[in-house]
Amino acid sequence: MGPQVQFRLVQDPPPPGPAAALVEGAIQLAAEAGADLLLVHHGLFWNGRLPWTGASYRLLQTLIGQDLAVYSA
């Protein structure tokens, strides 16, 4: 049998919906809701590759610290 995927619904607080952009507020809402995955349209490389300093470093640090994956499309 192939790999198994388990999904967990978080009822309190309600899980956030998908976010348009990967911003600190969206990350915090997802983390507070206990999400494992954040779906966004504008991901980490929307403005091209930037040095991982300042605000972009804090976003990445928060994602790793919260064990939160990101999918952007």
PANU-917404 format. One record per residue: residue number from 1; residue in three letters; x, y, z of N, C-alpha, C, O in turn. Coordinates in nm, 2 decimals. Layout:
<tivos>
{tivo NUM, ALA, {X, Y, Z}, {X, Y, Z}, {X, Y, Z}, {X, Y, Z}},
...
</tivos>
This chain:
<tivos>
{tivo 1, MET, {0.08, -0.12, 0.00}, {0.00, 0.00, 0.00}, {0.09, 0.12, 0.00}, {0.19, 0.12, 0.06}},
{tivo 2, GLY, {0.05, 0.23, -0.07}, {0.13, 0.35, -0.08}, {0.13, 0.44, 0.04}, {0.07, 0.40, 0.14}},
{tivo 3, PRO, {0.20, 0.55, 0.04}, {0.20, 0.64, 0.15}, {0.06, 0.69, 0.19}, {-0.03, 0.71, 0.11}},
{tivo 4, GLN, {0.05, 0.70, 0.32}, {-0.08, 0.75, 0.38}, {-0.07, 0.89, 0.42}, {0.03, 0.94, 0.47}},
{tivo 5, VAL, {-0.18, 0.97, 0.39}, {-0.18, 1.11, 0.43}, {-0.29, 1.13, 0.53}, {-0.40, 1.08, 0.51}},
{tivo 6, GLN, {-0.26, 1.20, 0.64}, {-0.36, 1.22, 0.74}, {-0.39, 1.37, 0.74}, {-0.30, 1.45, 0.74}},
{tivo 7, PHE, {-0.52, 1.41, 0.75}, {-0.55, 1.55, 0.76}, {-0.62, 1.57, 0.90}, {-0.69, 1.48, 0.95}},
{tivo 8, ARG, {-0.59, 1.68, 0.96}, {-0.64, 1.71, 1.09}, {-0.72, 1.84, 1.08}, {-0.67, 1.95, 1.04}},
{tivo 9, LEU, {-0.85, 1.84, 1.12}, {-0.93, 1.96, 1.12}, {-0.91, 2.03, 1.26}, {-0.91, 1.97, 1.36}},
{tivo 10, VAL, {-0.88, 2.16, 1.25}, {-0.87, 2.24, 1.37}, {-1.00, 2.32, 1.39}, {-1.03, 2.40, 1.30}},
{tivo 11, GLN, {-1.07, 2.30, 1.50}, {-1.20, 2.36, 1.52}, {-1.20, 2.49, 1.60}, {-1.28, 2.58, 1.58}},
{tivo 12, ASP, {-1.10, 2.50, 1.69}, {-1.10, 2.61, 1.78}, {-0.96, 2.66, 1.80}, {-0.88, 2.59, 1.87}},
{tivo 13, PRO, {-0.91, 2.77, 1.74}, {-0.99, 2.86, 1.66}, {-1.01, 2.81, 1.52}, {-0.94, 2.72, 1.48}},
{tivo 14, PRO, {-1.10, 2.87, 1.44}, {-1.13, 2.81, 1.31}, {-1.00, 2.83, 1.22}, {-0.93, 2.93, 1.24}},
{tivo 15, PRO, {-0.98, 2.74, 1.13}, {-0.86, 2.75, 1.05}, {-0.87, 2.86, 0.95}, {-0.98, 2.89, 0.90}},
{tivo 16, PRO, {-0.76, 2.93, 0.92}, {-0.76, 3.04, 0.83}, {-0.78, 2.98, 0.69}, {-0.74, 2.87, 0.66}},
{tivo 17, GLY, {-0.83, 3.06, 0.60}, {-0.84, 3.02, 0.46}, {-0.71, 3.05, 0.39}, {-0.61, 3.09, 0.45}},
{tivo 18, PRO, {-0.70, 3.02, 0.26}, {-0.58, 3.05, 0.19}, {-0.55, 3.20, 0.19}, {-0.64, 3.29, 0.20}},
{tivo 19, ALA, {-0.43, 3.24, 0.18}, {-0.39, 3.38, 0.18}, {-0.34, 3.42, 0.04}, {-0.29, 3.34, -0.03}},
{tivo 20, ALA, {-0.36, 3.54, 0.01}, {-0.31, 3.59, -0.12}, {-0.16, 3.61, -0.12}, {-0.09, 3.57, -0.22}},
{tivo 21, ALA, {-0.10, 3.66, -0.01}, {0.04, 3.68, -0.01}, {0.10, 3.62, 0.12}, {0.03, 3.61, 0.22}},
{tivo 22, LEU, {0.22, 3.58, 0.11}, {0.29, 3.52, 0.22}, {0.34, 3.64, 0.31}, {0.45, 3.69, 0.29}},
{tivo 23, VAL, {0.26, 3.68, 0.40}, {0.30, 3.79, 0.49}, {0.30, 3.74, 0.64}, {0.24, 3.64, 0.66}},
{tivo 24, GLU, {0.36, 3.82, 0.72}, {0.37, 3.77, 0.86}, {0.24, 3.75, 0.93}, {0.22, 3.65, 1.01}},
{tivo 25, GLY, {0.14, 3.83, 0.90}, {0.00, 3.81, 0.96}, {-0.06, 3.68, 0.92}, {-0.12, 3.61, 1.00}},
{tivo 26, ALA, {-0.05, 3.64, 0.79}, {-0.10, 3.51, 0.74}, {-0.03, 3.40, 0.81}, {-0.09, 3.30, 0.85}},
{tivo 27, ILE, {0.10, 3.41, 0.83}, {0.18, 3.30, 0.89}, {0.13, 3.29, 1.04}, {0.11, 3.18, 1.09}},
{tivo 28, GLN, {0.12, 3.40, 1.11}, {0.07, 3.39, 1.25}, {-0.06, 3.33, 1.26}, {-0.09, 3.25, 1.35}},
{tivo 29, LEU, {-0.16, 3.37, 1.18}, {-0.29, 3.31, 1.18}, {-0.29, 3.16, 1.16}, {-0.36, 3.09, 1.23}},
{tivo 30, ALA, {-0.21, 3.12, 1.06}, {-0.20, 2.98, 1.03}, {-0.14, 2.90, 1.15}, {-0.18, 2.80, 1.19}},
{tivo 31, ALA, {-0.03, 2.96, 1.21}, {0.03, 2.90, 1.32}, {-0.06, 2.89, 1.44}, {-0.07, 2.79, 1.51}},
{tivo 32, GLU, {-0.13, 3.00, 1.47}, {-0.23, 3.00, 1.58}, {-0.34, 2.90, 1.56}, {-0.39, 2.84, 1.66}},
{tivo 33, ALA, {-0.38, 2.87, 1.44}, {-0.48, 2.77, 1.41}, {-0.43, 2.63, 1.41}, {-0.51, 2.54, 1.40}},
{tivo 34, GLY, {-0.30, 2.61, 1.43}, {-0.24, 2.48, 1.43}, {-0.22, 2.42, 1.29}, {-0.22, 2.30, 1.27}},
{tivo 35, ALA, {-0.22, 2.51, 1.19}, {-0.20, 2.46, 1.05}, {-0.06, 2.40, 1.02}, {0.03, 2.44, 1.09}},
{tivo 36, ASP, {-0.06, 2.31, 0.93}, {0.07, 2.25, 0.89}, {0.11, 2.30, 0.76}, {0.23, 2.30, 0.72}},
{tivo 37, LEU, {0.01, 2.36, 0.68}, {0.04, 2.40, 0.55}, {-0.04, 2.53, 0.52}, {-0.15, 2.55, 0.56}},
{tivo 38, LEU, {0.03, 2.63, 0.46}, {-0.03, 2.75, 0.43}, {-0.03, 2.77, 0.27}, {0.08, 2.76, 0.21}},
{tivo 39, LEU, {-0.15, 2.79, 0.22}, {-0.16, 2.80, 0.07}, {-0.17, 2.95, 0.04}, {-0.25, 3.03, 0.09}},
{tivo 40, VAL, {-0.08, 2.99, -0.05}, {-0.07, 3.14, -0.09}, {-0.06, 3.15, -0.24}, {-0.02, 3.05, -0.31}},
{tivo 41, HIS, {-0.09, 3.27, -0.29}, {-0.07, 3.29, -0.43}, {0.07, 3.36, -0.45}, {0.14, 3.32, -0.54}},
{tivo 42, HIS, {0.10, 3.46, -0.38}, {0.23, 3.53, -0.38}, {0.32, 3.47, -0.28}, {0.32, 3.50, -0.16}},
{tivo 43, GLY, {0.41, 3.38, -0.33}, {0.50, 3.31, -0.23}, {0.63, 3.38, -0.20}, {0.64, 3.50, -0.21}},
{tivo 44, LEU, {0.73, 3.30, -0.16}, {0.86, 3.36, -0.11}, {0.93, 3.43, -0.22}, {1.01, 3.52, -0.20}},
{tivo 45, PHE, {0.92, 3.38, -0.35}, {1.00, 3.43, -0.46}, {0.92, 3.52, -0.56}, {0.96, 3.53, -0.67}},
{tivo 46, TRP, {0.81, 3.58, -0.51}, {0.73, 3.66, -0.60}, {0.81, 3.78, -0.66}, {0.79, 3.81, -0.77}},
{tivo 47, ASN, {0.89, 3.84, -0.58}, {0.97, 3.95, -0.62}, {1.11, 3.91, -0.67}, {1.20, 3.99, -0.67}},
{tivo 48, GLY, {1.13, 3.79, -0.70}, {1.26, 3.74, -0.74}, {1.33, 3.70, -0.61}, {1.28, 3.71, -0.50}},
{tivo 49, ARG, {1.45, 3.64, -0.63}, {1.53, 3.60, -0.52}, {1.59, 3.72, -0.45}, {1.66, 3.80, -0.51}},
{tivo 50, LEU, {1.57, 3.73, -0.32}, {1.63, 3.83, -0.24}, {1.72, 3.78, -0.14}, {1.71, 3.66, -0.10}},
{tivo 51, PRO, {1.81, 3.86, -0.09}, {1.90, 3.80, 0.02}, {1.81, 3.77, 0.14}, {1.71, 3.85, 0.17}},
{tivo 52, TRP, {1.84, 3.67, 0.21}, {1.76, 3.63, 0.33}, {1.81, 3.71, 0.45}, {1.87, 3.67, 0.54}},
{tivo 53, THR, {1.77, 3.84, 0.45}, {1.80, 3.93, 0.55}, {1.67, 4.01, 0.59}, {1.58, 4.01, 0.51}},
{tivo 54, GLY, {1.67, 4.08, 0.70}, {1.56, 4.17, 0.74}, {1.42, 4.09, 0.74}, {1.41, 3.99, 0.80}},
{tivo 55, ALA, {1.33, 4.15, 0.67}, {1.19, 4.10, 0.68}, {1.18, 3.96, 0.61}, {1.11, 3.87, 0.66}},
{tivo 56, SER, {1.25, 3.93, 0.50}, {1.24, 3.80, 0.44}, {1.30, 3.70, 0.53}, {1.26, 3.58, 0.53}},
{tivo 57, TYR, {1.41, 3.73, 0.60}, {1.47, 3.63, 0.70}, {1.37, 3.60, 0.81}, {1.36, 3.49, 0.85}},
{tivo 58, ARG, {1.30, 3.71, 0.86}, {1.20, 3.69, 0.97}, {1.09, 3.60, 0.93}, {1.04, 3.51, 1.00}},
{tivo 59, LEU, {1.04, 3.61, 0.80}, {0.94, 3.53, 0.75}, {0.98, 3.38, 0.75}, {0.91, 3.29, 0.80}},
{tivo 60, LEU, {1.10, 3.36, 0.69}, {1.16, 3.22, 0.68}, {1.18, 3.16, 0.82}, {1.15, 3.05, 0.85}},
{tivo 61, GLN, {1.23, 3.24, 0.91}, {1.26, 3.20, 1.05}, {1.13, 3.16, 1.12}, {1.12, 3.06, 1.19}},
{tivo 62, THR, {1.02, 3.24, 1.10}, {0.89, 3.21, 1.16}, {0.83, 3.08, 1.10}, {0.78, 3.00, 1.17}},
{tivo 63, LEU, {0.84, 3.06, 0.97}, {0.79, 2.94, 0.91}, {0.86, 2.82, 0.96}, {0.79, 2.72, 0.99}},
{tivo 64, ILE, {0.99, 2.82, 0.97}, {1.07, 2.71, 1.02}, {1.04, 2.69, 1.17}, {1.02, 2.57, 1.21}},
{tivo 65, GLY, {1.03, 2.79, 1.25}, {1.00, 2.78, 1.39}, {0.86, 2.73, 1.42}, {0.84, 2.66, 1.52}},
{tivo 66, GLN, {0.77, 2.75, 1.33}, {0.63, 2.71, 1.35}, {0.61, 2.57, 1.28}, {0.50, 2.52, 1.28}},
{tivo 67, ASP, {0.71, 2.52, 1.21}, {0.70, 2.39, 1.14}, {0.58, 2.40, 1.04}, {0.50, 2.31, 1.03}},
{tivo 68, LEU, {0.58, 2.51, 0.96}, {0.47, 2.54, 0.87}, {0.52, 2.54, 0.73}, {0.62, 2.61, 0.69}},
{tivo 69, ALA, {0.46, 2.45, 0.65}, {0.50, 2.44, 0.50}, {0.42, 2.54, 0.43}, {0.31, 2.58, 0.47}},
{tivo 70, VAL, {0.47, 2.58, 0.31}, {0.41, 2.68, 0.22}, {0.39, 2.62, 0.08}, {0.49, 2.57, 0.03}},
{tivo 71, TYR, {0.28, 2.64, 0.02}, {0.26, 2.60, -0.12}, {0.21, 2.73, -0.18}, {0.10, 2.78, -0.14}},
{tivo 72, SER, {0.27, 2.77, -0.29}, {0.23, 2.89, -0.36}, {0.20, 2.85, -0.51}, {0.28, 2.77, -0.57}},
{tivo 73, ALA, {0.10, 2.91, -0.56}, {0.06, 2.88, -0.70}, {-0.01, 3.00, -0.76}, {-0.05, 2.99, -0.88}},
</tivos>
